[in-house]
Amino acid sequence: MTNGFDPRFFDEMAKRLADVMPPQMTALKDGIEANFRSVLQAGLAKLDLVSRQEFDVQAAVLARTREKLGALDARLADLEKELGR
């Protein structure tokens, strides 16, 4: 994967863009498709993107952290009650 994208994504997008080119440019289609692929890769490489897998991992870490924080908040409240007695 390149920058979180499957290389087939670039191939498919470049092919779609090349397919909408006017029929007179059919002879140039392969070159245009390669250029589209390069432009797409370069443009997306500039973006600060993560893969879906990395996103899911971080979301799970955040969920566990929130659970622990909730448990610590409850424990702190209990300790504060005991100190207040």
C-alpha positions in Angstrom: 0.0 0.0 0.0 1.1 3.5 -0.7 0.1 6.1 1.8 -2.7 3.9 3.0 -4.1 3.3 -0.5 -4.2 0.0 -2.4 -2.1 0.5 -5.6 -5.2 -0.9 -7.5 -7.0 2.2 -6.4 -4.6 4.4 -8.5 -4.9 2.0 -11.4 -8.7 2.0 -11.4 -8.9 5.8 -11.0 -6.4 6.4 -13.8 -8.3 4.0 -16.0 -11.6 5.7 -15.3 -10.1 9.1 -16.1 -8.5 7.8 -19.3 -11.7 6.2 -20.4 -13.5 9.5 -20.4 -11.0 11.0 -22.8 -12.3 11.9 -26.3 -12.0 9.1 -28.9 -9.4 11.2 -30.8 -7.0 10.7 -28.0 -7.3 6.9 -27.9 -3.7 6.5 -29.2 -2.5 8.5 -26.2 -4.6 6.6 -23.7 -1.8 4.5 -22.2 0.4 7.5 -21.7 -2.4 9.6 -20.3 -3.4 6.8 -17.9 0.2 6.6 -16.6 0.3 10.3 -16.1 -3.1 10.3 -14.3 -1.8 7.6 -12.0 1.3 9.6 -11.2 -0.6 12.8 -10.6 -3.1 10.9 -8.3 -0.3 9.3 -6.3 1.6 12.6 -5.9 -1.6 14.5 -4.9 -2.7 11.9 -2.4 0.9 11.6 -1.0 0.7 15.2 0.0 -2.4 14.6 2.2 -2.0 13.5 5.8 -4.0 10.3 5.4 -3.9 7.0 7.3 -5.0 3.5 6.2 -8.4 2.2 7.4 -6.5 -0.5 9.4 -4.4 2.2 11.2 -7.6 4.2 11.9 -9.4 1.2 13.3 -6.4 0.3 15.6 -6.3 3.9 16.9 -10.1 3.9 17.4 -9.8 0.8 19.5 -7.0 2.3 21.5 -9.1 5.4 22.1 -12.1 3.2 23.2 -9.9 1.3 25.7 -8.5 4.6 27.0 -11.9 6.0 27.5 -13.0 2.9 29.5 -9.9 3.2 31.7 -10.5 6.9 32.2 -14.2 6.2 33.2 -13.0 3.5 35.7 -10.4 5.9 37.2 -13.0 8.7 37.5 -15.3 6.3 39.4 -12.5 5.2 41.6 -11.4 8.8 42.3 -15.0 9.7 43.2 -15.1 6.8 45.6 -11.8 7.8 47.2 -13.0 11.4 47.5 -16.1 10.2 49.3 -14.1 8.1 51.7 -11.8 11.1 52.5 -14.9 13.3 53.0 -16.2 11.1 55.8 
